[in-house]
Amino acid sequence: MTTNALPVQTVARLSRRGIASRTRRSIYPSWFYIPAIALYVVFFAVPTFASFYFAMTRWSLFEAKFIGFENFVEFFQDPQLVSGFIHTFEYGFITSAAKVVLGLALAVLLTSPVIGRGYLRAVVFFPVLVSTIGVGFVFKSLLDPFHGMVNAVLGAVGLPQPGWLTDPNMALLTIAGIDVWKGVGIATLIFMAGIVAIPQEYYEAARMDGASGWRIFRAITLPLSRPAMATVIILSLISGLRSFDLIWATTGGGPGFASDVIASVIYKEYQSGFFGLSTAGNVILFLVVAAVMVPISWFFNRREVEL
């Protein structure tokens, strides 16, 4: 037994003092949570629970009559609402997949030694800074089937002039393409940050072993940029499933109901005075986004832990 060892009672007393001091120190910073909690409760928790209640009522500005789940039943019995529900998934997954693929490809290009790399980065990111409503109106003018510049150029070289925003079979895909053009800059920026963070020693070792560019991409860039990919997928899906402003600025949900999504249908129901039905649509949109994003977030978080 060493002579400089502390008695057991002294160690226990010091431990209790340390725990007590940490407890006393942790009380003061907890007060800083109160403003954030108050804002969360007032601006998120209360409106969320109120939405769930009003979704089960037939309400106006002055009264609300409880009707149970009738609004939800009516929502899924209306063909217009069901088509908007389906279009929401189509639009969200198409735009998210395109942003992931194009964003990763552009990030690989813009992190390699190419001429004018800084200029190209600015060009790719510029659409993100432009107002979504402004982008919608500009493309609505450019893609006009009779007076638009795009069809004028196509007609001048003898190519077909499709109704980009007036053909029911093309309208939703055209808007999705515009959305990808506008939002791919964010995906590219996130992927660039992920690629730049990869240690260069991995690339140097692969080149010394004679690995090809494709092999380096598959074995190093793609696996190690997985956290960036998870972020892009989550943000793109949330944006796509909640999309409204670009669709409303270009087609207003038309032609007919060809490009309607849940958000545009909800807005039309509000305009028509069906407040309870539109609130039920908001609740359904919230549940849809949560049902899609929670499993995806859990999957990517688990994969990161495994890595």
C-alpha positions as CSV (number, residue, x, y, z in Angstrom):
1,M,0.0,0.0,0.0
2,T,1.4,3.4,-1.0
3,T,1.8,6.1,1.7
4,N,0.4,8.9,-0.5
5,A,-2.9,7.2,-1.2
6,L,-6.0,9.1,0.0
7,P,-8.4,7.5,2.6
8,V,-11.6,6.1,1.2
9,Q,-13.7,8.6,3.2
10,T,-11.7,11.6,1.7
11,V,-12.2,10.3,-1.8
12,A,-15.9,9.9,-1.3
13,R,-16.2,13.4,0.2
14,L,-14.3,14.9,-2.7
15,S,-16.5,13.0,-5.2
16,R,-19.7,14.3,-3.5
17,R,-18.3,17.8,-3.6
18,G,-17.4,17.5,-7.3
19,I,-20.9,16.2,-8.1
20,A,-22.5,19.0,-6.1
21,S,-20.4,21.6,-7.7
22,R,-21.2,20.3,-11.2
23,T,-24.9,20.3,-10.2
24,R,-24.7,23.9,-9.0
25,R,-22.9,25.0,-12.1
26,S,-25.4,23.3,-14.4
27,I,-28.4,25.2,-12.9
28,Y,-27.4,28.6,-14.2
29,P,-26.9,27.8,-17.9
30,S,-30.3,26.0,-18.0
31,W,-32.0,29.4,-17.7
32,F,-30.9,30.1,-21.3
33,Y,-33.1,27.3,-22.6
34,I,-36.2,29.1,-21.5
35,P,-36.5,31.6,-24.3
36,A,-35.9,28.9,-26.9
37,I,-38.5,26.6,-25.3
38,A,-41.0,29.5,-25.1
39,L,-40.6,30.3,-28.8
40,Y,-40.9,26.6,-29.7
41,V,-44.1,26.2,-27.7
42,V,-45.7,29.4,-29.0
43,F,-44.7,29.1,-32.7
44,F,-44.6,25.4,-33.2
45,A,-46.1,23.1,-30.6
46,V,-49.3,25.1,-30.0
47,P,-50.0,25.7,-33.8
48,T,-49.3,22.0,-34.5
49,F,-51.8,20.7,-31.9
50,A,-54.3,23.4,-32.9
51,S,-54.0,22.2,-36.5
52,F,-54.8,18.6,-35.5
53,Y,-57.9,19.9,-33.7
54,F,-59.2,22.2,-36.4
55,A,-58.6,19.4,-39.0
56,M,-61.4,17.6,-37.3
57,T,-63.8,20.5,-37.5
58,R,-65.8,22.5,-40.0
59,W,-64.6,26.0,-39.0
60,S,-64.7,29.6,-40.1
61,L,-63.3,32.7,-38.6
62,F,-66.1,32.8,-36.0
63,E,-67.1,29.2,-35.2
64,A,-65.9,25.7,-35.3
65,K,-68.0,22.5,-35.4
66,F,-66.4,19.2,-34.5
67,I,-67.0,16.6,-37.2
68,G,-64.4,13.9,-36.4
69,F,-62.5,12.4,-39.3
70,E,-64.9,13.5,-42.0
71,N,-62.4,15.9,-43.5
72,F,-59.8,13.2,-43.9
73,V,-62.3,10.8,-45.4
74,E,-63.4,13.5,-47.9
75,F,-59.8,14.3,-48.7
76,F,-59.1,10.8,-49.9
77,Q,-62.4,10.5,-51.7
78,D,-61.8,13.5,-53.9
79,P,-60.0,12.5,-57.1
80,Q,-58.3,16.0,-57.3
81,L,-56.9,15.6,-53.8
82,V,-55.7,12.0,-54.4
83,S,-54.0,13.0,-57.6
84,G,-52.3,15.9,-55.8
85,F,-51.1,13.4,-53.1
86,I,-49.6,11.1,-55.8
87,H,-48.0,14.1,-57.6
88,T,-46.4,15.2,-54.4
89,F,-44.4,11.9,-54.1
90,E,-43.5,11.9,-57.8
91,Y,-42.3,15.5,-57.7
92,G,-40.4,15.0,-54.4
93,F,-38.5,11.8,-55.4
94,I,-37.7,13.0,-59.0
95,T,-36.3,16.3,-57.8
96,S,-34.4,14.7,-54.9
97,A,-32.8,12.0,-57.1
98,A,-31.8,14.5,-59.8
99,K,-30.2,16.9,-57.3
100,V,-28.2,14.1,-55.7
101,V,-26.9,12.8,-59.0
102,L,-26.2,16.2,-60.6
103,G,-24.9,17.7,-57.4
104,L,-22.4,14.9,-56.9
105,A,-21.3,15.1,-60.5
106,L,-20.8,18.9,-60.4
107,A,-19.1,18.7,-57.1
108,V,-16.5,16.2,-58.4
109,L,-16.0,18.4,-61.4
110,L,-15.7,21.6,-59.4
111,T,-13.2,20.2,-56.9
112,S,-10.9,19.0,-59.6
113,P,-8.3,21.3,-61.3
114,V,-10.4,22.6,-64.2
115,I,-10.0,26.0,-65.9
116,G,-12.3,28.7,-64.6
117,R,-13.3,26.7,-61.5
118,G,-14.2,29.7,-59.4
119,Y,-16.4,31.2,-62.2
120,L,-18.1,27.8,-62.7
121,R,-18.8,27.5,-59.0
122,A,-20.5,31.0,-59.0
123,V,-22.6,30.1,-62.1
124,V,-23.8,26.8,-60.5
125,F,-24.7,28.5,-57.2
126,F,-26.3,31.7,-58.7
127,P,-29.8,30.2,-59.3
128,V,-30.1,29.5,-55.5
129,L,-29.9,33.3,-54.8
130,V,-32.8,34.1,-57.2
131,S,-36.4,34.3,-55.9
132,T,-38.4,31.2,-56.6
133,I,-41.4,33.2,-57.7
134,G,-39.2,35.2,-60.1
135,V,-37.7,32.0,-61.5
136,G,-41.2,30.6,-62.0
137,F,-42.4,33.7,-63.9
138,V,-39.2,33.8,-66.1
139,F,-39.5,30.2,-67.1
140,K,-43.3,30.5,-67.7
141,S,-42.4,33.2,-70.2
142,L,-39.5,31.3,-71.8
143,L,-41.5,28.1,-72.1
144,D,-44.7,29.7,-73.5
145,P,-45.8,27.4,-76.4
146,F,-46.6,30.3,-78.8
147,H,-44.4,33.2,-77.8
148,G,-41.6,31.6,-75.7
149,M,-38.0,31.9,-76.6
150,V,-37.3,28.1,-76.2
151,N,-39.9,27.0,-78.7
152,A,-38.9,29.8,-81.1
153,V,-35.3,28.4,-81.1
154,L,-36.6,24.9,-81.5
155,G,-38.8,25.9,-84.4
156,A,-36.0,27.8,-86.1
157,V,-33.9,24.6,-86.3
158,G,-36.8,22.4,-87.3
159,L,-37.4,20.6,-84.0
160,P,-40.8,19.8,-82.3
161,Q,-42.2,22.6,-80.1
162,P,-43.8,20.8,-77.1
163,G,-46.2,22.4,-74.7
164,W,-43.8,22.4,-71.8
165,L,-46.2,23.8,-69.2
166,T,-49.5,23.2,-71.1
167,D,-49.2,19.5,-71.9
168,P,-50.6,17.4,-69.0
169,N,-48.0,14.8,-69.6
170,M,-45.1,17.2,-69.4
171,A,-46.1,19.9,-67.0
172,L,-45.0,18.3,-63.7
173,L,-41.7,17.0,-65.2
174,T,-41.0,20.4,-66.6
175,I,-41.5,22.1,-63.3
176,A,-39.3,19.4,-61.6
177,G,-36.6,20.2,-64.1
178,I,-36.8,23.9,-63.3
179,D,-36.7,23.1,-59.6
180,V,-33.5,21.0,-60.1
181,W,-31.9,23.8,-62.1
182,K,-32.6,26.2,-59.2
183,G,-31.7,24.0,-56.3
184,V,-28.8,21.9,-57.6
185,G,-26.4,24.6,-56.4
186,I,-27.1,23.8,-52.7
187,A,-26.6,20.1,-53.3
188,T,-23.3,20.9,-55.2
189,L,-22.1,23.1,-52.3
190,I,-22.8,20.4,-49.7
191,F,-21.1,17.7,-51.8
192,M,-18.1,19.9,-52.4
193,A,-17.7,20.4,-48.6
194,G,-17.8,16.7,-48.1
195,I,-15.3,15.9,-50.9
196,V,-12.9,18.6,-49.7
197,A,-12.9,17.2,-46.2
198,I,-11.7,13.8,-47.5
199,P,-7.9,13.5,-46.6
200,Q,-5.8,13.8,-49.7
201,E,-3.5,10.9,-48.6
202,Y,-6.2,8.5,-49.7
203,Y,-6.2,9.8,-53.2
204,E,-2.4,9.9,-53.3
205,A,-2.1,6.3,-52.1
206,A,-4.7,5.2,-54.7
207,R,-2.9,6.9,-57.6
208,M,0.4,5.3,-56.5
209,D,-1.3,1.9,-56.7
210,G,-2.4,2.8,-60.2
211,A,-6.1,3.1,-59.6
212,S,-8.2,4.7,-62.4
213,G,-10.3,7.8,-61.9
214,W,-13.5,5.7,-61.8
215,R,-12.0,3.3,-59.3
216,I,-11.0,6.2,-57.1
217,F,-14.5,7.7,-57.2
218,R,-16.1,4.4,-56.3
219,A,-13.7,3.4,-53.6
220,I,-12.9,6.7,-52.0
221,T,-15.1,9.7,-53.0
222,L,-18.5,8.0,-53.0
223,P,-18.2,6.2,-49.7
224,L,-16.6,9.0,-47.8
225,S,-19.1,11.6,-49.1
226,R,-22.0,9.6,-47.6
227,P,-22.7,12.1,-44.8
228,A,-23.0,14.9,-47.4
229,M,-25.2,12.7,-49.5
230,A,-27.5,12.0,-46.5
231,T,-27.8,15.8,-46.0
232,V,-28.7,16.4,-49.6
233,I,-31.2,13.6,-49.8
234,I,-33.0,14.8,-46.6
235,L,-33.1,18.5,-47.6
236,S,-34.1,17.8,-51.2
237,L,-36.9,15.5,-50.2
238,I,-38.3,17.9,-47.6
239,S,-38.2,20.7,-50.2
240,G,-39.8,18.6,-52.9
241,L,-42.6,17.2,-50.7
242,R,-43.4,20.7,-49.5
243,S,-43.0,22.5,-52.9
244,F,-45.6,25.1,-53.7
245,D,-44.3,28.5,-54.9
246,L,-42.6,27.3,-58.1
247,I,-45.6,25.2,-59.1
248,W,-48.0,28.0,-58.4
249,A,-45.9,30.6,-60.3
250,T,-45.6,28.5,-63.4
251,T,-48.9,26.5,-63.9
252,G,-51.0,27.2,-60.8
253,G,-51.5,23.4,-60.6
254,G,-52.6,23.1,-64.2
255,P,-53.3,22.3,-66.9
256,G,-56.4,20.9,-65.1
257,F,-55.0,19.1,-62.1
258,A,-51.9,17.7,-63.9
259,S,-49.3,19.5,-61.8
260,D,-51.3,19.8,-58.5
261,V,-49.5,18.8,-55.4
262,I,-50.8,18.7,-51.8
263,A,-49.6,22.2,-51.1
264,S,-51.3,23.7,-54.1
265,V,-54.5,21.7,-53.4
266,I,-54.5,23.0,-49.8
267,Y,-54.2,26.6,-51.1
268,K,-57.1,26.1,-53.5
269,E,-59.2,24.7,-50.7
270,Y,-58.4,27.8,-48.6
271,Q,-59.4,30.0,-51.5
272,S,-62.7,28.2,-51.8
273,G,-63.5,28.6,-48.1
274,F,-63.1,24.9,-47.1
275,F,-60.9,25.7,-44.1
276,G,-61.4,22.5,-42.3
277,L,-60.6,20.4,-45.4
278,S,-57.5,22.4,-46.1
279,T,-56.4,22.1,-42.5
280,A,-56.8,18.4,-42.8
281,G,-54.6,18.6,-45.9
282,N,-51.9,20.4,-43.9
283,V,-52.0,17.7,-41.3
284,I,-51.7,15.0,-44.0
285,L,-48.8,16.8,-45.6
286,F,-47.1,17.0,-42.2
287,L,-47.6,13.3,-41.5
288,V,-46.4,12.4,-45.0
289,V,-43.2,14.4,-44.7
290,A,-42.6,12.9,-41.2
291,A,-43.4,9.4,-42.4
292,V,-40.9,9.7,-45.2
293,M,-38.1,11.6,-43.4
294,V,-38.0,9.9,-40.0
295,P,-37.0,6.4,-41.4
296,I,-34.6,7.9,-43.9
297,S,-32.9,10.0,-41.2
298,W,-32.7,7.0,-38.9
299,F,-31.2,4.9,-41.7
300,F,-28.5,7.4,-42.5
301,N,-27.7,8.0,-38.9
302,R,-27.3,4.3,-38.3
303,R,-25.0,4.0,-41.3
304,E,-22.8,6.8,-40.0
305,V,-22.6,5.2,-36.6
306,E,-21.5,1.9,-38.2
307,L,-18.9,3.7,-40.2
